Each structure stands twice: as structure tokens, then as C-alpha cells.
């Protein structure tokens, strides 16, 4: 009998999407920093292009491996939390029950309603309930490390294409300024999307991302100029 494939939850999909957005953001910024820095030191379009390609390949591998390791580490921590909570429920069920109830009360629920909700949830699945309230995640909802790694592996070079194409194809007299403008626009977009996914202030998230990008480009460009 065929096993039904488990559908990814919204949280899992958002985590993979987050990896994609951040991968694209890093691709834009990392390769832009490299090519602008090289452009500050050299005029050869071929040298600039090769340095960008090298940065793209290195960054793609690094981002993919980083996401894979990071997500696996998170899963290990979650599994350890589940093991700890399983022991806690076996040794002190009443204490865990009261923790959940008191957390509901602290959130503004009336004590009698909090007690009723705790009874129902703990009766249905005490492990899931107590893990969710103590550690803030749902049992069984883990981001797939391979999905996150593949998302980064695709998005990093995709983001890298923008600064690489800009610095290579634009006329020499405007290629640095043109790349700056293209990168700033792209970072504004990725910063805005990242803020949405992270439920953060969109304006602040976008501005921070753009400022970080501008500073990176300025630093790498002037370092390149030192060796021109």
C-alpha cells in the first residue's frame, strides 16, 4: 500500500521561502561587492566577470551547505526539547499542566477558561501542547534541510546574475554607478520581502538592507581603488 506523502505546513513553506529570499539577497550583495571591488582596481571586463563567476560558485556552495547545517542543527535542538519534555511529563505531569494553564492566564484568558482549555489540550496531546507552550514550535513540523539547501543553491546564483550582468554589459563609464543603482533596487525588494516573512517592520527592514548594501559596495569599491 502506498504511503501518503506528508504535505508541508505553511510554517515549513515559509522557512524554505525565507531561505530562498535570503539566498537571493546574499547573492546580490556578495557578488556585487566582489565585482565592484574588482572594478575599482581594474578595468578589464574579463577579470571582473571571472571574479564574479568565482564568487557566485563559492557563494552558492557556501549558502547551500550553511542552510543544510543550520536547519539540521535546529532539528536536533527541537528533538532534544521533545525528549526533555517527554521526561518532564512522565515525572511531573501536574507541573507541566500548571505551566500551560498559567501561560494561558498570563496571556489574558480567564482562569476558569484557561483551566478548561488546558484540560482539553493536555488530554488530546500533552506532549504537543507542552512543547508548543514551552519551546514555541509544533512537534513534527520540521523544515526539510535538503529543501532549504536547494532553495539557497538556486536563489544565490539567481541573485548574483543582476550585479554580474550589470557590471559586465553596461558601458564602462557608467557600469559602477549602474550596478550600484540596480543592486540598491534589488536589495530594497528582498529586504521588503524578508521583513514580510519575518513579520518585522517593513520600512525598517528595507532601509537596513539597503544601507548594508550601500556600505558594502562603498567599502569594497574604495578598497579596490587602493590597489588600482
C-alpha positions in Angstrom: 0.0 0.0 0.0 1.5 3.4 -1.0 2.3 5.8 1.8 0.7 9.1 1.6 3.2 11.9 1.3 3.0 14.4 4.2 2.1 17.9 3.0 4.4 20.7 4.1 2.8 23.1 6.6 2.6 26.8 6.0 5.4 27.4 8.5 7.7 24.9 6.7 7.0 26.5 3.3 7.7 30.0 4.8 11.0 28.8 6.1 12.0 27.4 2.7 10.8 30.7 1.1 12.9 32.6 3.7 16.0 30.6 2.7 15.3 31.5 -0.9 14.9 35.2 -0.3 18.0 35.4 1.9 19.9 33.3 -0.6 19.0 35.8 -3.3 19.8 38.7 -1.1 23.2 37.3 -0.3 23.8 36.5 -3.9 23.1 40.1 -4.9 25.2 41.6 -2.2 28.2 39.2 -2.2 28.8 39.2 -5.9 28.1 42.9 -6.2 30.7 43.6 -3.6 33.2 41.4 -5.4 32.7 42.8 -8.9 32.5 46.4 -7.7 35.7 45.9 -5.7 37.5 44.4 -8.7 36.1 47.2 -10.9 37.6 49.7 -8.6 41.0 48.1 -9.1 40.9 47.0 -12.7 39.3 48.0 -16.0 39.4 44.5 -17.6 35.8 43.4 -18.2 37.0 39.8 -18.4 38.8 40.0 -15.0 35.6 41.5 -13.4 33.4 38.8 -15.0 35.7 35.9 -13.9 35.9 37.2 -10.3 32.1 37.5 -10.2 31.6 33.9 -11.5 34.1 32.6 -8.9 32.2 34.5 -6.2 28.9 33.1 -7.5 30.1 29.5 -7.4 31.8 29.8 -4.0 28.8 31.6 -2.5 26.3 29.0 -3.9 28.1 26.1 -2.3 28.6 28.0 1.0 25.0 29.1 1.2 23.6 25.6 0.4 25.9 23.9 3.0 25.2 26.6 5.6 21.4 26.2 5.2 21.7 22.4 5.4 23.9 22.5 8.6 21.7 25.3 10.2 18.4 23.5 9.6 19.8 20.2 10.8 21.1 21.9 14.0 17.7 23.4 14.6 16.0 20.0 14.1 18.5 18.4 16.6 17.6 21.1 19.2 13.9 20.5 18.7 14.3 16.8 19.1 16.2 17.3 22.3 13.5 19.6 23.6 10.9 16.9 22.8 13.0 14.3 24.7 13.3 16.6 27.7 9.6 17.4 27.7 8.7 13.7 27.4 10.7 13.0 30.6 9.1 16.1 32.3 5.6 14.9 31.6 6.4 11.4 33.0 8.0 12.8 36.1 5.8 15.9 36.8 2.6 15.9 34.8 0.9 18.3 37.2 3.8 20.8 37.0 3.6 20.8 33.2 -0.2 21.1 33.3 0.1 24.2 35.6 2.8 25.7 33.4 0.5 25.6 30.4 -2.5 26.9 32.3 -0.6 29.7 33.9 0.8 30.7 30.5 -2.8 31.0 29.2 -3.8 33.0 32.2 -0.8 35.3 31.7 -1.9 35.9 28.1 -5.2 37.3 29.4 -7.5 34.3 29.4 -9.8 34.0 32.5 -8.6 31.3 34.9 -11.6 29.1 34.5 -11.4 29.2 30.7 -7.6 28.7 30.9 -8.1 25.6 33.0 -10.8 24.2 30.6 -8.6 24.8 27.6 -5.6 23.2 29.3 -7.6 20.2 30.2 -8.8 19.7 26.7 -5.4 20.2 25.1 -3.5 18.1 27.5 -6.0 15.3 27.3 -5.8 15.3 23.5 -1.9 15.5 23.2 0.0 16.5 26.3 3.4 16.4 24.5 2.5 18.6 21.6 0.7 21.0 23.9 3.5 21.4 26.4 6.3 21.5 23.8 4.4 24.2 21.9 3.9 26.3 25.0 7.4 25.8 26.5 9.5 25.9 23.4 7.4 27.6 20.8 7.3 25.0 18.0 5.0 22.3 16.8 6.0 18.7 17.2 6.6 17.1 13.8 6.8 20.4 11.9 10.4 20.5 10.8 11.9 22.3 7.9 13.5 19.9 5.4 17.2 20.6 5.4 17.5 19.5 1.8 14.7 21.8 0.7 16.4 24.7 2.4 19.7 23.9 0.9 18.3 23.5 -2.6 16.4 26.8 -2.2 19.6 28.6 -1.3 21.5 26.8 -4.1 19.1 28.1 -6.7 18.4 31.6 -5.3 22.0 32.6 -4.6 23.2 32.4 -8.2 19.9 33.8 -9.4 20.5 36.9 -7.2 24.1 37.0 -8.4 23.1 37.4 -12.0 21.9 41.0 -11.6 25.2 42.6 -10.5 27.2 40.3 -12.7 25.2 41.3 -15.8 25.1 45.0 -14.9 28.9 45.3 -14.3 29.7 43.3 -17.5 27.3 44.7 -20.0 26.9 48.3 -19.1 29.2 50.8 -20.7 32.5 51.3 -18.8 31.7 54.9 -17.9 28.5 54.1 -16.1 28.9 50.4 -15.1 29.8 51.1 -11.5 27.0 53.6 -10.9 24.6 51.5 -12.9 25.4 48.4 -10.8 25.0 50.5 -7.6 21.5 51.5 -8.7 20.5 48.0 -9.8 21.7 46.5 -6.5 20.0 49.1 -4.3 16.7 48.5 -6.1 17.1 44.7 -5.8 18.1 44.9 -2.1 15.0 47.1 -1.4 12.8 44.3 -2.8 14.5 41.4 -1.0 14.6 43.5 2.2 10.9 44.2 2.0 10.0 40.5 1.3 12.3 39.3 4.1 10.5 41.8 6.5 7.1 40.4 5.5 8.3 36.8 6.0 9.8 37.7 9.4 6.8 39.7 10.4 9.1 42.7 11.0 8.7 46.4 10.3 8.8 46.5 6.5 10.1 50.1 6.3 12.9 49.5 8.8 13.8 46.1 7.3 14.0 47.5 3.8 16.1 50.5 4.9 18.5 48.4 6.9 19.0 46.0 3.9 19.7 48.9 1.5 22.1 50.7 3.9 24.0 47.5 4.5 24.3 47.0 0.7 25.4 50.6 0.1 28.1 50.3 2.8 29.3 47.0 1.4 29.6 48.4 -2.1 31.4 51.6 -1.0 33.9 49.7 1.2 34.7 47.1 -1.5 35.0 49.8 -4.2 37.4 52.0 -2.2 39.5 49.0 -1.2 39.7 48.2 -4.9 40.7 51.8 -5.7 43.6 51.5 -3.2 45.1 48.8 -5.4 44.3 50.4 -8.7 
